């Protein structure tokens, strides 16, 4: 018998569609739900997650597909489902609520609130019934229903306390603090795991912008400790199971301190940021074995993205699930006999030995291929990957979230541009160009961006992260081509942010702009978590626009943004590494090159002739920048000062 579908059947979000056949009478986030809640005097249950979230799947199977739970929810609550990736504004507010209630957060996020959207209880995953000290969802629903009917004032007092906490007065910028860089480096040194790489204990997230910051400190200050921490961490991330040695690409985080056992879902933004940092490391460690390995890892990641996570129209999909056949990681693990069957006894035995695939297993009786006890530079097994990949693909399937997100696509555009500049291979630039075209055609109307594209429909109006990341992408496209239109697009996006998102009272930028839905709070995020915050990316964009254009207005805006972020980072500098990377680049700018010519000859050469981080602009001859001897001329400034114009940049840079 065909299951009855709820209101989510009309949505395009893969996450919401996963719940369209639940017996729970879900609403998407909409006025109708809150109007009904008020009319019927019922509390609202809000569940936030995303389609590749393992614990979202677990709670769905245990509770949202359960008839007893559904009866309680449908009778006494109005229920709303939200895809955190389509509505990051709702996620931002109610994740803060969850953290205020519990001291931590995660997905699924479970919120109970009034019809006026005021939260009075929050948590994450709840099992159906209480067990081992964890509150059961059934018992929780019963308790909240009783409390709502008999002691509502107590619940509303909690709502008042939480709202007071979340709406506390914001910090006012007090000036840029250059000492934050040293403080952050000291914190990274203390947290550094000398044995296993990374920082702190399990679970370990790769957090690539931490490593980008450390590489900037090495490049600008020649701090060898920073280089060592970054290199060692990048090596261990690759050697463990976080990197998919068979198919390429990275999982979201490691559940253990050695980077062996990942949480197996693969997110587009993680892979984009890791590609960026491996490209940076390639240049930081130029001309040695590690540099070549970093480039290889970035290329294998890009190959995975282009093979599995790229739409026919050129946009990049959001995520690949952790679960196969209802079991986390099943797609990725092997038994030794499987390897020998595919590769033959001799080659299979060698492969198993090299990749730690044993009879006893390293993960729940099976094996995650890894190089933690093998030579990571040994490429002799590379020819085995295609056979094992095809076998694995035919064996089980993986759910793909085919939603295309503006912010995440923008990060991957920047990563593909960086890889093009690191490798010289045009296919990576073409991938970036195609994704940019997709955004231009599907997610941009000439004036405004949109968050997502799924089911042939745009999502809601874009947020700060969308504009900041797309500006970041346009600057990357410019640095890969020196085409003025990309720089002009970056400036247009920047102006939109300055107009619609600025907090003129306290500094920085709000997450929501003038065109976004008004919620109970207007959040402003500065912390660099799994992804760099929109505020940190905007600091980078403003600094780069100033360094590329010389426009003093961008310098003033950049300084103001750095002042604001300095105040936000003061209590925990290590949590603001993308901002601090920008601060390093602002106070110690890279090589600046003005290439002067009447046309674009030798343009491809230009991009590859200068340091990876150099700011290069192409300029027509002028009174200020005349040609020398009638040929292409270079005006170069570095830490030693500005040099006399030259026709051969090697005379200055060597």
For each residue, the residues with C-beta under 8 A, 3 or more apart:
1:
2:
3: 21
4: 21 23
5: 8 9 20 21
6: 9 19 20 21 22 24 25 26
7: 10 25 26 27 28
8: 5 11 16 17 19 20 22 26 28 81
9: 5 6 17 20
10: 7
11: 8 16 17 20 28
12: 16 17 403 454 455 456 457 459
13: 16 17 51 83 85 86 403 452 454
14: 17 18 51 83 399 401 402 403 454
15: 18 19 49 50 51 53 56 81 83 85 401
16: 8 11 12 13 19 20 26 28 81 83
17: 8 9 11 12 13 14 20
18: 14 15 51 60
19: 6 8 15 16 22 24 26 60 64 81
20: 5 6 8 9 11 16 17 26
21: 3 4 5 6
22: 6 8 19 26 60 64 65 70
23: 4 64 65 66 67 70 71 74
24: 6 19 64 69 70 73 74 79
25: 6 7 70 73 74 79
26: 6 7 8 16 19 20 22 79 80 81
27: 7 30 32 33 78 79 80 81
28: 7 8 11 16 33 80 81 82
29: 33 80 82 87 90
30: 27 33 34
31: 34 35
32: 27 35 36
33: 27 28 29 30 36 37 44 78 80
34: 30 31 37 38 44 78 115 116 117
35: 31 32 38 39
36: 32 33 39 40 42 78
37: 33 34 40 41 42 43 44 78 114 115
38: 34 35 41 115 116
39: 35 36
40: 36 37 78
41: 37 38 115
42: 36 37 76 77 78 115 148
43: 37 76 77 78 112 113 114 115 120 144 148
44: 33 34 37 77 78 79 80 112 113 114 115 117
45: 73 77 78 79 80 110 111 112 141
46: 80 82 94 109 110 111 112 113
47: 64 79 80 81 82 108 109 110 111
48: 81 82 83 84 90 91 94 95 107 108 109 111
49: 15 53 56 81 82 83 84 107 108 109
50: 15 53 56 83 84 85 107 319 401
51: 13 14 15 18 56 83 318 319 321 399 401 403
52: 265 267 318 319 320 321 322 399 401
53: 15 49 50 56 57 107 108 265
54: 57 58 263 265 322 323 328
55: 58 59 106 107 108 124 125
56: 15 49 50 51 53 59 60 107 108
57: 53 54 60 61 323 326
58: 54 55 61 62 125
59: 55 56 62 63 64 108 125 126 137
60: 18 19 22 56 57 63 64 65
61: 57 58 64 65 326
62: 58 59 65 66 127 128 137
63: 59 60 66 69 126 128 137 138
64: 19 22 23 24 47 59 60 61 69 70
65: 22 23 60 61 62
66: 23 62 63 69 70 128
67: 23 70 71
68: 71 72 138
69: 24 63 64 66 72 73 128 137 138 141
70: 22 23 24 25 64 66 67 73 74
71: 23 67 68 74 75
72: 68 69 75 76 77 138 141 142 145
73: 24 25 45 69 70 76 77 79 141
74: 23 24 25 70 71 77 79
75: 71 72
76: 42 43 72 73 141 145 148
77: 42 43 44 45 72 73 74 112 141 145
78: 27 33 34 36 37 40 42 43 44 45 115
79: 24 25 26 27 44 45 47 73 74
80: 26 27 28 29 33 44 45 46 47
81: 8 15 16 19 26 27 28 47 48 49
82: 28 29 46 47 48 49 86 87 90 91
83: 13 14 15 16 48 49 50 51 86 87 403
84: 48 49 50 87 88 90 91 107 109
85: 13 15 50 88 318 401 403 405 452
86: 13 82 83 403 451 452 454 459 460
87: 29 82 83 84 90 91 451 460
88: 84 85 91 92 451 463 465 511
89: 92 93 463 511 512 516 517 519 523
90: 29 48 82 84 87 93 94 519
91: 48 82 84 87 88 94 95 109
92: 88 89 95 96 511 523 525
93: 89 90 96 97 166 519 520 521 523
94: 46 48 90 91 97 98 109 111 119 122
95: 48 91 92 98 99 105 109
96: 92 93 99 100 166 521 523
97: 93 94 100 101 111 119 122 162 166
98: 94 95 101 102 104 105 106 109 110 111 122 123 124
99: 95 96 102 103 104 105
100: 96 97 122 162 165 166
101: 97 98 119 121 122 123 162
102: 98 99 105 122 123 124
103: 99
104: 98 99 124
105: 95 98 99 102 109 124
106: 55 98 109 124 125
107: 48 49 50 53 55 56 84 124
108: 47 48 49 53 55 56 59 124 125
109: 46 47 48 49 84 91 94 95 98 105 106 122 124
110: 45 46 47 98 122 123 124 125 126
111: 45 46 47 48 94 97 98 119 121 122
112: 43 44 45 46 77 119 120 121 122 144
113: 43 44 46 116 117 118 119 120 159
114: 37 43 44 117 118 120 156 159
115: 34 37 38 41 42 43 44 78
116: 34 38 113 520
117: 34 44 113 114 519 520
118: 113 114 156 159 160 163 520
119: 94 97 101 111 112 113 122 159 162 163
120: 43 112 113 114 155 156 158 159 162
121: 101 111 112 144 155 158
122: 94 97 98 100 101 102 109 110 111 112 119
123: 98 101 102 110 126 135 140
124: 55 98 102 104 105 106 107 108 109 110
125: 55 58 59 106 108 110
126: 59 63 110 123 134 135 136 137 140
127: 62 130 131 134 136 137
128: 62 63 66 69 136 137 138
129: 136 137 138 139
130: 127 134 135 136 139
131: 127 134 136
132:
133:
134: 126 127 130 131
135: 123 126 130 139 140
136: 126 127 128 129 130 131 139 140
137: 59 62 63 69 126 127 128 129 140 141
138: 63 68 69 72 128 129 141 142
139: 129 130 135 136 142 143
140: 123 126 135 136 137 143 144
141: 45 69 72 73 76 77 137 138 144 145
142: 72 138 139 145 146
143: 139 140 146 147
144: 43 112 121 140 141 147 148 155
145: 72 76 77 141 142 148 149
146: 142 143 149 150
147: 143 144 150 151 152 154 155
148: 42 43 76 144 145 152 155
149: 145 146 152
150: 146 147
151: 147 154 155
152: 147 148 149 155 156
153: 156 157
154: 147 151 157 158
155: 120 121 144 147 148 151 152 158 159
156: 114 118 120 152 153 159 160
157: 153 154 160 161
158: 120 121 154 155 161 162
159: 113 114 118 119 120 155 156 162 163
160: 118 156 157 163 164
161: 157 158 164 165
162: 97 100 101 119 120 158 159 165 166
163: 118 119 159 160 166 167 520 521
164: 160 161 167 168
165: 100 161 162 168
166: 93 96 97 100 162 163 521
167: 163 164 521
168: 164 165
169:
170: 503 506 524
171: 506 567 568
172: 505 506 507 567
173: 506 507 508 560 563 564 566 567
174: 563 566 567
175: 563 566
176: 559 562 563 566 583
177: 180 566 570
178: 181 583 587
179: 182 183
180: 177 183 184 566 569 570 573 576 580 583
181: 178 184 185 217 573 580 583 584
182: 179 185 186
183: 179 180 186 187 573
184: 180 181 187 188 213 573 574 576 577 580
185: 181 182 188 189 214 217 223 225 226
186: 182 183 189 190
187: 183 184 190 191 573 574
188: 184 185 191 192 199 210 214 226 229 574
189: 185 186 192 225 229
190: 186 187
191: 187 188 199 200 574
192: 188 189 198 199 229
193: 196 197 198 199 200 201 257
194:
195:
196: 193 236 257 258 259
197: 193 232 233 234 235 236 237 259
198: 192 193 204 206 233 236 237 254 257 259
199: 188 191 192 193 204 207 210 233
200: 191 193 204
201: 193 204 257
202: 254 255 256 257
203: 253 254 255 256 263
204: 198 199 200 201 253 254 256 257 259
205: 252 253 254 530
206: 198 211 237 242 250 253 270 273 274
207: 199 210 211 530 577
208: 211 212 270 273 274 276 277
209: 212 213 273 277 528 532 536 577 578 581
210: 188 199 207 213 214 574 577
211: 206 207 208 214 215 230 233 234 277 280 281
212: 208 209 215 216 273 276 277 280 577 578 581
213: 184 209 210 216 217 577 578 580 581 584
214: 185 188 210 211 217 218 226 227 229 230
215: 211 212 218 219 226 227 230 277 280 281 284
216: 212 213 219 220 581 584 585
217: 181 185 213 214 220 221 223 226 584
218: 214 215 221 222 223 224 226 227 230 284
219: 215 216 284 613
220: 216 217 584 585 588
221: 217 218 226 588
222: 218
223: 185 217 218 226 227
224: 218 227 228
225: 185 189 228 229
226: 185 188 214 215 217 218 221 223 229 230
227: 214 215 218 223 224 230 231 284 285
228: 224 225 231 232
229: 188 189 192 214 225 226 232 233
230: 211 214 215 218 226 227 233 234 277 281 284
231: 227 228 234 235 281 285 290
232: 197 228 229 235 236
233: 197 198 199 211 229 230 236 237
234: 197 211 230 231 237 238 277 278 281 294 297
235: 197 231 232 238 239 290 293 376
236: 196 197 198 232 233 239 240 258 259 372
237: 197 198 206 233 234 240 242 243 250 259 274
238: 234 235 242 243 293 297 371 376
239: 235 236 243 259 370 371 372 374 376
240: 236 237 243 254 258 259 260 262 370 371 372
241: 251 254 259 260 261 262 332 363 368 369 370
242: 206 237 238 250 251 253 254 259 262
243: 237 238 239 240 248 249 250 297
244: 247 248 249 250 251 266 304 332
245: 355 369 370 371 385
246: 332 369 385 388 389 392
247: 244 304 308 385 389 392
248: 243 244 300 301 303 304 307
249: 243 244 266 271 300 301 304 305 308
250: 206 237 242 243 244 266 270 271 274 301
251: 241 242 244 254 262 263 264 265 266 270 322
252: 205 262 263 264 265 266 267 270
253: 203 204 205 206 242 262 263
254: 198 202 203 204 205 240 241 242 251 257 258 259 260 261 262 263
255: 202 203 261 262 263
256: 202 203 204 259 260 261
257: 193 196 198 201 202 204 254
258: 196 236 240 254 372
259: 196 197 198 204 236 237 239 240 241 242 254 256 262 372
260: 240 241 254 256 362 363 368 370 372
261: 241 254 255 256 362 363 368
262: 240 241 242 251 252 253 254 255 259 329 368
263: 54 203 251 252 253 254 255 322 328
264: 251 252 322 323 328 329 331 332
265: 52 53 54 251 252 319 320 321 322
266: 244 249 250 251 252 270 271 309 319 320
267: 52 252 270 271 318 319 408
268: 271 272 305 309 316 317 318 319 405 408 409 411 412
269: 272 273 407 408 411 412 530 531
270: 206 208 250 251 252 266 267 273 274 530
271: 249 250 266 267 268 274 275 301 304 305 309 412 415
272: 268 269 275 276 408 411 412 414 415
273: 206 208 209 212 269 270 276 277 411 415 531 532
274: 206 208 237 250 270 271 277 278 298 301
275: 271 272 278 279 298 301 302 412 415 416 418 419
276: 208 212 272 273 279 280 411 414 415 418
277: 208 209 211 212 215 230 234 273 274 280 281
278: 234 274 275 281 282 294 295 297 298 301
279: 275 276 282 283 294 295 298 415 418 419 421 422 612
280: 211 212 215 276 277 283 284 418 612
281: 211 215 230 231 234 277 278 284 285 290 291 294
282: 278 279 285 286 291 292 294 295 298 422
283: 279 280 286 291 422 611 612 613
284: 215 218 219 227 230 280 281
285: 227 231 281 282 288 290 291 294
286: 282 283 291
287: 291
288: 285 291 292
289: 292 293 377
290: 231 235 281 285 293 294
291: 281 282 283 285 286 287 288 294 295
292: 282 288 289 295 296
293: 235 238 289 290 296 297 376 377
294: 234 278 279 281 282 285 290 291 297 298
295: 278 279 282 291 292 298 299 422 423
296: 292 293 299 300 379
297: 234 238 243 278 293 294 300 301
298: 274 275 278 279 282 294 295 301 302 419 422 423
299: 295 296 302 303 419 423 425
300: 248 249 296 297 303 304
301: 248 249 250 271 274 275 278 297 298 304 305
302: 275 298 299 305 306 415 416 419 428 431
303: 248 299 300 306 307
304: 244 247 248 249 271 300 301 307 308 309
305: 249 268 271 301 302 308 309 310 316 412 431
306: 302 303 309 310 427 431
307: 248 303 304 310
308: 247 249 304 305 320 400
309: 266 268 271 304 305 306 316 317 320 400
310: 305 306 307 314 315 316 317 431
311: 314 315 316 317 402 404 438
312:
313: 434 438 442
314: 310 311 431 434 435 437 438
315: 310 311 404 409 435 438 439 442 453
316: 268 305 309 310 311 404 408 409 412 435
317: 268 309 310 311 320 400 401 402 403 404
318: 51 52 85 267 268 401 402 403 404 405 408
319: 50 51 52 265 266 267 268 400 401
320: 52 265 266 308 309 317 398 399 400 401
321: 51 52 265 324 398 399 400 401
322: 52 54 251 263 264 265 328 329
323: 54 57 264 326 327 328 330 399
324: 321 327 329 330 331 396 397 398
325: 330 396
326: 57 61 323
327: 323 324 330
328: 54 263 264 322 323
329: 262 264 322 324 332 333 363 364 368
330: 323 324 325 327 333 396
331: 264 324 392 395 396 397 398
332: 241 244 246 264 329 368 392
333: 329 330 361 363 364 366 367 368
334: 338 339 357 366 367 369 388 392
335: 338 339 357 361 366 367
336: 339 340 348 352 357 358 359 367
337: 340 341
338: 334 335 341 342 391
339: 334 335 336 342 343 348 351 352 357 388
340: 336 337 343 344 345 348 349 352
341: 337 338 348
342: 338 339 348 387 388 391
343: 339 340 347 348 351 384 387 388
344: 340 347 348
345: 340 348 349
346: 349 350
347: 343 344 350 351 384
348: 336 339 340 341 342 343 344 345 351 352
349: 340 345 346 352 353
350: 346 347 353 354 381
351: 339 343 347 348 354 355 357 381 384
352: 336 339 340 348 349 355 356 357 358
353: 349 350
354: 350 351 371 374 378 381
355: 245 351 352 367 369 370 371 374 381
356: 352 362 367 368 369 370 371 372 373 374
357: 334 335 336 339 351 352 367 369
358: 336 352 361 362 367
359: 336
360: 365
361: 333 335 358 364 365 366 367
362: 260 261 356 358 367 368 370
363: 241 260 261 329 333 366 367 368
364: 329 333 361
365: 360 361
366: 333 334 335 361 363
367: 333 334 335 336 355 356 357 358 361 362 363
368: 241 260 261 262 329 332 333 356 362 363
369: 241 245 246 334 355 356 357
370: 239 240 241 245 260 355 356 362
371: 238 239 240 245 354 355 356 374 375 376
372: 236 239 240 258 259 260 356
373: 356
374: 239 354 355 356 371 378
375: 371 378
376: 235 238 239 293 371
377: 289 293
378: 354 374 375 381
379: 296 382
380:
381: 350 351 354 355 378 384 385
382: 379 385
383: 386
384: 343 347 351 381 387 388
385: 245 246 247 381 382 388 389
386: 383 389 390
387: 342 343 384 390 391
388: 246 334 339 342 343 384 385 391 392
389: 246 247 385 386 392 393
390: 386 387 393 394
391: 338 342 387 388 394 395
392: 246 247 331 332 334 388 389 395 396
393: 389 390
394: 390 391
395: 331 391 392
396: 324 325 330 331 392
397: 324 331
398: 320 321 324 331
399: 14 51 52 320 321 323
400: 308 309 317 319 320 321
401: 14 15 50 51 52 85 317 318 319 320 321
402: 14 311 317 318 454
403: 12 13 14 51 83 85 86 317 318 452 453 454
404: 311 315 316 317 318 409 438 442 443 452 453 454
405: 85 268 318 408 409 451 452
406: 409 410 439 443 449 450 451 452 462 466 469 470
407: 269 410 411 451 465 466 468 469 470 531
408: 267 268 269 272 316 318 405 411 412 469
409: 268 315 316 404 405 406 412 413 435 438 439 473
410: 406 407 413 414 439 466 469 470 472 473
411: 268 269 272 273 276 407 408 414 415 469 472 473 531
412: 268 269 271 272 275 305 316 408 409 415 416 432 435
413: 409 410 416 417 432 435 436 473 476 477
414: 272 276 410 411 417 418 432 472 473 475 476
415: 271 272 273 275 276 279 302 411 412 418 419
416: 275 302 412 413 419 420 428 429 431 432 435
417: 413 414 420 421 428 429 432 473 476 477 479 480
418: 275 276 279 280 414 415 421 422 476
419: 275 279 298 299 302 415 416 422 423 425 428
420: 416 417 423 424 425 426 428 429 432 480
421: 279 417 418 424 479 480 607 608 612
422: 279 282 283 295 298 418 419 612
423: 295 298 299 419 420 428
424: 420 421 608
425: 299 419 420 428
426: 420 429 430
427: 306 430 431
428: 302 416 417 419 420 423 425 431 432
429: 416 417 420 426 432 433 480 481
430: 426 427 433 434
431: 302 305 306 310 314 416 427 428 434 435
432: 412 413 414 416 417 420 428 429 435 436 473 476 477 480
433: 429 430 436 437 477
434: 313 314 430 431 437 438
435: 314 315 316 409 412 413 416 431 432 438 439
436: 413 432 433 439 440 473 474 477
437: 314 433 434 440 441
438: 311 313 314 315 404 409 434 435 441 442 443 453
439: 315 406 409 410 435 436 442 443 444 449 470
440: 436 437 443 444
441: 437 438 444
442: 313 315 404 438 439 453 458
443: 404 406 438 439 440 449 450 452 453 458 462
444: 439 440 441 448 449 450
445: 448 450
446:
447: 496
448: 444 445 461 462 496 515
449: 406 439 443 444 461 462 466 467 470 493
450: 406 443 444 445 453 458 459 460 461 462 466
451: 86 87 88 405 406 407 459 460 461 462 463 466
452: 13 85 86 403 404 405 406 443 458 459 460
453: 315 403 404 438 442 443 450 456 457 458 459
454: 12 13 14 86 402 403 404 457 459
455: 12
456: 12 453
457: 12 453 454
458: 442 443 450 452 453
459: 12 86 450 451 452 453 454
460: 86 87 450 451 452 516 517
461: 448 449 450 451 513 515 516
462: 406 443 448 449 450 451 466 467 513
463: 88 89 451 466 467 511 512 513 516 534
464: 467 468 497 501 509 510 511 512 513 525 534 535 538
465: 88 407 468 469 511 531 533 534 537
466: 406 407 410 449 450 451 462 463 469 470
467: 449 462 463 464 470 471 493 496 497 501 513 534
468: 407 464 465 471 472 497 509 534 535 537 538 541
469: 406 407 408 410 411 465 466 472 473 534 537
470: 406 407 410 439 449 466 467 473 474 493
471: 467 468 474 475 490 493 494 497 537 538 541
472: 410 411 414 468 469 475 476 537 540 541
473: 409 410 411 413 414 417 432 436 469 470 476 477
474: 436 470 471 477 478 486 487 489 490 493
475: 414 471 472 478 479 486 487 490 541 544 545 548
476: 413 414 417 418 432 472 473 479 480
477: 413 417 432 433 436 473 474 480 481 483 486
478: 474 475 481 482 483 484 486 487 490 548
479: 417 421 475 476 482 607 616
480: 417 420 421 429 432 476 477 607
481: 429 477 478 486 603 607
482: 478 479 595 600 603 606 607 616 617 618
483: 477 478 486 487
484: 478 487 488 618
485: 488 489
486: 474 475 477 478 481 483 489 490
487: 474 475 478 483 484 490 491 548 549
488: 484 485 491 492
489: 474 485 486 492 493
490: 471 474 475 478 486 487 493 494 541 545
491: 487 488 494 495 545 549
492: 488 489 495 496
493: 449 467 470 471 474 489 490 496 497
494: 471 490 491 497 498 538 541 542 545 554
495: 491 492 498 499
496: 447 448 467 492 493 499 500
497: 464 467 468 471 493 494 500 501 502 509 513 538
498: 494 495 501 502 557
499: 495 496 502
500: 496 497 513 514 515
501: 464 467 497 498 509 510 511 512 513
502: 497 498 499 509 510
503: 170 506 507 508 509 510 524
504:
505: 172
506: 170 171 172 173 503 524 564
507: 172 173 503 560 561 563 564 567
508: 173 503 524 526 535 561 564 565 568
509: 464 468 497 501 502 503 524 534 535 538
510: 464 501 502 503 513 522 523 524
511: 88 89 92 463 464 465 501 522 523 524 525 534
512: 89 463 464 501 516 517 518 519 522 523
513: 461 462 463 464 467 497 500 501 510 516
514: 500
515: 448 461 500
516: 89 460 461 463 512 513
517: 89 460 512
518: 512 522
519: 89 90 93 117 512 522
520: 93 116 117 118 163
521: 93 96 163 166 167
522: 510 511 512 518 519
523: 89 92 93 96 510 511 512
524: 170 503 506 508 509 510 511 535
525: 92 464 511 533 534 535
526: 508 533 535 536 564 565 568 569 576 579
527: 533 568 575 576
528: 209 531 532 533 536 575 576 577 578 579
529: 533 575
530: 205 207 269 270
531: 269 273 407 411 465 528
532: 209 273 528 536 537 578
533: 465 525 526 527 528 529 536 537 578 579
534: 463 464 465 467 468 469 509 511 525 537 538
535: 464 468 508 509 524 525 526 538 539 561 564 565 568 579
536: 209 526 528 532 533 539 540 565 576 578 579 582
537: 465 468 469 471 472 532 533 534 540 541 578
538: 464 468 471 494 497 509 534 535 541 542 561
539: 535 536 542 543 558 561 562 565 578 579 582 583
540: 472 536 537 543 544 578 581 582 585
541: 468 471 472 475 490 494 537 538 544 545
542: 494 538 539 545 546 554 557 558 561
543: 539 540 546 547 554 558 562 582 585 586
544: 475 540 541 547 548 615
545: 475 490 491 494 541 542 548 549 551 554 558
546: 542 543 549 550 551 552 554 555 558
547: 543 544 550 589 590 592 615
548: 475 478 487 544 545 615 617
549: 487 491 545 546 554 617
550: 546 547
551: 545 546 554 555
552: 546 555 556
553: 556 557
554: 494 542 543 545 546 549 551 557 558
555: 546 551 552 558 559
556: 552 553 559 560
557: 498 542 553 554 560 561
558: 539 542 543 545 546 554 555 561 562 586
559: 176 555 556 562 563
560: 173 507 556 557 563 564
561: 507 508 535 538 539 542 557 558 564 565
562: 176 539 543 558 559 565 566 579 582 583 586
563: 173 174 175 176 507 559 560 566 567
564: 173 506 507 508 526 535 560 561 567 568
565: 508 526 535 536 539 561 562 568 569 576 579 583
566: 173 174 175 176 177 180 562 563 569 570 583
567: 171 172 173 174 507 563 564 570
568: 171 508 526 527 535 564 565 576 579
569: 180 526 565 566 572 573 575 576 579 580
570: 177 180 566 567 573
571:
572: 569 575 576
573: 180 181 183 184 187 569 570 576 580
574: 184 187 188 191 210 577
575: 527 528 529 569 572
576: 180 184 526 527 528 536 565 568 569 572 573 579 580
577: 184 207 209 210 212 213 528 574 580 581
578: 209 212 213 528 532 533 536 537 539 540 581 582
579: 526 528 533 535 536 539 562 565 568 569 576 582 583
580: 180 181 184 213 569 573 576 577 583 584
581: 209 212 213 216 540 577 578 584 585
582: 536 539 540 543 562 578 579 585 586
583: 176 178 180 181 539 562 565 566 579 580 586 587
584: 181 213 216 217 220 580 581 587 588
585: 216 220 540 543 581 582 588 589 590 613
586: 543 558 562 582 583 589
587: 178 583 584
588: 220 221 584 585 639
589: 547 585 586 592 615
590: 547 585 611 613 614 615
591: 610 611 613 614 615 636 637 638 653
592: 547 589 614 615 636 637 638
593: 610 614 615 616 617 634 635 636 649
594: 617 619 625 634 635 636
595: 482 606 616 617 618 619 632 633 634
596: 619 620 621 622 625 626 627 632 633 634 635 645
597: 600 601 618 619 620 621 627 632 633
598: 620 621 627
599:
600: 482 597 603 618
601: 597 632
602: 605 606 632
603: 481 482 600 606 607 618
604: 607 608
605: 602 608 609
606: 482 595 602 603 609 610 616 618
607: 421 479 480 481 482 603 604 610 616
608: 421 424 604 605
609: 605 606 649
610: 591 593 606 607 614 616 649 653
611: 283 590 591 614 653
612: 279 280 283 421 422
613: 219 283 585 590 591
614: 590 591 592 593 610 611
615: 544 547 548 589 590 591 592 593
616: 479 482 593 595 606 607 610
617: 482 548 549 593 594 595
618: 482 484 595 597 600 603 606
619: 594 595 596 597 622 625
620: 596 597 598
621: 596 597 598 625 626 627
622: 596 619 625 626
623: 626
624:
625: 594 596 619 621 622 633 635 645
626: 596 621 622 623 633 645
627: 596 597 598 621 630 631 632 633
628: 631 633 645 646 647
629: 647
630: 627
631: 627 628 647
632: 595 596 597 601 602 627 647
633: 595 596 597 625 626 627 628 645 646 647
634: 593 594 595 596 645 646 647 648 649 652
635: 593 594 596 625 642 643 645
636: 591 592 593 594 642 643 646 649 652 653
637: 591 592 641 642 643
638: 591 592 641 643 652 653
639: 588
640: 643
641: 637 638
642: 635 636 637
643: 635 636 637 638 640 646 652
644:
645: 596 625 626 628 633 634 635
646: 628 633 634 636 643 649 651 652
647: 628 629 631 632 633 634
648: 634 651
649: 593 609 610 634 636 646 652 653
650: 653 654
651: 646 648
652: 634 636 638 643 646 649
653: 591 610 611 636 638 649 650
654: 650
